[in-house]
Amino acid sequence: MYQPETYGIALLFMILSMLCWGSWANSMKLCPGYRFQLFYWDYVIGLIAGAVVWGVTLGSHGVAGRSFFADIVHSGQHSILLAMAGGAIFNIANLLLVAAIDIAGLAVAFPVGIGLALIVGAVSTYIISPKGNPLLLFVGIALVTAAIVFDAIAYRLRETEHAAMSRRGIIISLIAGLLMGTFYPFVSKAMTIEDAPGPYAALLFFALGVAICAIPVNYFFMRFPLDGREPAPMQGYWQANGSWHLWGVLGGAIWCTGAMANFVASRANIVGPSVSYSIGQGATMISACWGVFVWHEFCAAPARSRTILRWMFVFFLCGLTAVACAPLF
């Protein structure tokens, strides 16, 4: 399989991860009227398809380790279960996140939810595999924490007329972030124990864990929507526009591409999982840019809200820069 051999190439993989993880949710924005619970079925299909495509391409061509299919055969049961458990946890977190996007928008749900996930995931993966300069890593995490606070404040100022829904959007984002930050240590552990799969096989096991967990959990959210609307019947899925299904599958494939790049970069000796995950979760900056500059989610917000939002961008950029420099010192 292919594995980066220099920090420069690994950094490019981490930047690709950040771009993909921060952009996939636009596919949901491009399906107005398509309930997120129904969109999610297409997203899962795209996730599995992406894992297979990357496995038979980059995962089967290169000089490092075993090829994709040989890796699947040689993977130990414990490592497979760990990767699938990571997928199940991610699935619940991601369903909460897309619900938060539906309620609060990209510019809020991602910085609050994924920013918190960065903090939880970076600390826990560093405990498992301590690589990178701890001072730079944790200073970066502290700056990201400040950015989350600024973003939440900006959102509350924007939603002065809908305080109850504003509170619900932030709470759901925070819960999603806590769960999102715990899935990565499972995947990282799955790739480091005895008989561990490589990143491409681990991605497939992870995607299968997402799919298995999505069946009962997404069905529950279809029956009891978090946005307070009426239940979403499965009939709506079959009646949806063909382009909506295509966008859903593409959204899952984009997220999967980011996961592939992140998992692969985390196996580079100089990087380690804590740095790879932290830079990947710079997706918060990308999604916030989409929400503010493309979808204009803050165009009608008061001036004070937009000022605080600028500080959010500053703190996020400084925090991510510190994390990116951690492996170099």
C-alpha positions, 0 to 999 in steps of 0.5 A: 500500500502507499504510505507517505515517507516525508513530513511534507507529503504527510502534511499534504495528506492532513491538509486534504483531510481538513478540506474534505472533512470541512466541505462534505456537509455542503452536499447536504446544503445542496439538498433543500427540503431533503430531511437530514435523516434521509440524506444520511442513508445516501451518505453511508453508501458513499462512505462505504463506496469510498473506503472500497475505492481507496482500498483497491487504489492507493491501498493496493499500490505501493511498497509499504506493508501489506496490500488492501485485501491481504491486510483484511485477511490478516487483521486480528479480530480485536483490531477489527472490533476496535475499528468498527466500534470507532465507526459506531461512535462516529455514526452517533456523533455525526448524526447529532452533528448533521442535526445541529447543522440543520438547526444552527448552520455550518458556521456554528455546528462545525466550530463548536462540535468539531472544535470540541472533538479536536480537544477531546481527540487530540488529548486522548490520542496523545495519551495513547501515542505521545508524538509531537511537541506537547507544549505546541500541541496543547497551546494550540488546543487551548487556542481552539478552545477559545475559538469555540467559546467565541463562535458560541457567543457569536451564534447566541447574539445572532439568534436573539429572537430564537433563544430556545432553538439557539440553545438546542443547536449549541447543546447538540453540537457540544454532545456531538463534539464529545462523541466525535472526539472519542472515535479516533482513539479506537481507530488509532488503537486498532492500527497499532496493536498486534495483527493490526490492519493498515489504514486502508483496511481499518477505514473499511472496518470503520465504515462497516461499523458506521453502517451497522450502527446507522440502521437502528440509530438513524431509524430512531432519529427518523421517528423522533427528530431532534429538530422538533419537526414531524417524523421523517417517513422512509417513503420520502427517501424513495420519492426524493430527487435523484440529484439529492441521492447523488449529493448524499453519496458524494458527501459520504465519499468526500468525508471518506477521502478525508478519513483515508488521508488522515488515517494514512498520515497518522501512520507516518512516523514523524506525525502520529495520530494526535497531530494528524487528527488535530490538523484534520479537525481544522475542518472547523475553519473550512466549514465556518468559511463555507457557512459565512462566505458562501451560505451567508449564515451571518449576513443579518447578524448584528455587528458585534456578532460578526466582530466576535466571529472574526476573533474566532477565525484568528484563534482557530488559525493560531491554534491550528498553526501551533498544532501543525508545527508540533511534529517539527520541534 
